[in-house]
Amino acid sequence: MTAAVLIAAIAFGAALLAVWSYLRWPGAAPNTIASAILHAILAFGALQVAAIGLGRAAASSDYAAELALILVVLPALTYAFLAALWVMRLFAASLKGVG
């Protein structure tokens, strides 16, 4: 398996986990656009931290890099996708009254 295929699989899995979480726990979603955007900002900050962690893990060993992908990058990507879903849901809800 090439690195590109592995990264695509991790991203696709994170997106599926985010959709599942969104549907499984609808009450966990924020109620205001401001709080949803705050979640998005925090999620993309978590992605930055995950990227730094993955870089350091990859420098040490392949095993550490694989472990960092599962334990650090996958949750950060899932949170980013989930936050994006929350933002899109609230923007769509706010546009229902327009027009």
C-alpha positions in Angstrom: 0.0 0.0 0.0 1.4 3.4 -1.0 1.4 6.4 1.3 -1.1 8.2 -0.9 -3.6 5.3 -0.7 -3.1 5.1 3.1 -3.7 8.8 3.5 -6.8 8.6 1.3 -8.1 5.7 3.3 -7.6 7.5 6.6 -9.3 10.6 5.3 -12.3 8.6 3.9 -12.6 6.7 7.2 -12.5 9.9 9.2 -15.3 11.3 7.0 -17.4 8.2 7.5 -16.8 8.4 11.3 -17.8 12.1 11.2 -21.1 11.4 9.4 -21.8 8.5 11.7 -21.2 10.7 14.8 -23.3 13.5 13.3 -26.2 11.1 12.7 -25.7 9.1 16.0 -25.6 12.1 18.3 -27.6 14.9 16.8 -27.8 16.6 20.2 -24.1 17.1 20.4 -24.2 19.7 17.6 -23.8 23.4 18.5 -26.9 25.5 18.3 -25.4 28.8 17.1 -23.2 29.6 14.2 -20.6 31.3 16.4 -20.1 28.1 18.5 -20.0 26.0 15.3 -17.3 28.2 13.8 -15.4 28.0 17.1 -15.5 24.2 16.8 -14.2 24.5 13.3 -11.4 26.8 14.4 -10.5 24.3 17.2 -10.7 21.4 14.8 -8.3 22.9 12.4 -6.0 23.8 15.2 -6.1 20.1 16.2 -5.2 19.3 12.6 -2.1 21.5 12.9 -1.1 19.8 16.2 -1.7 16.4 14.6 0.5 17.3 11.6 3.3 18.3 13.9 2.9 15.1 15.9 2.9 13.0 12.8 6.0 14.6 11.5 7.8 13.9 14.8 6.6 10.4 14.9 7.6 9.7 11.3 11.1 10.9 12.1 11.5 8.4 14.8 10.1 5.1 13.2 7.6 3.7 10.9 5.7 2.1 13.8 5.4 5.4 15.6 4.1 7.0 12.4 1.4 4.4 11.9 0.5 4.7 15.6 0.3 8.5 15.2 -1.9 8.2 12.2 -4.5 6.1 14.1 -4.3 7.8 17.5 -3.7 11.4 16.5 -4.5 12.2 12.9 -7.7 10.1 12.6 -9.4 11.7 15.6 -8.3 15.2 14.5 -9.6 14.7 10.9 -12.8 13.2 12.2 -13.4 16.3 14.4 -12.6 18.6 11.5 -15.1 16.8 9.3 -17.7 16.9 12.1 -17.2 20.6 12.7 -17.6 21.3 9.0 -20.9 19.3 9.0 -22.1 21.4 12.0 -21.2 24.7 10.2 -22.9 23.6 7.0 -26.0 22.5 8.8 -26.4 25.8 10.7 -25.7 27.9 7.5 -28.3 25.9 5.6 -30.8 26.3 8.5 -30.2 30.1 8.5 -30.7 30.3 4.7 -34.1 28.5 4.9 -35.8 31.8 5.8 -34.0 33.8 3.1 -35.6 34.1 -0.4 
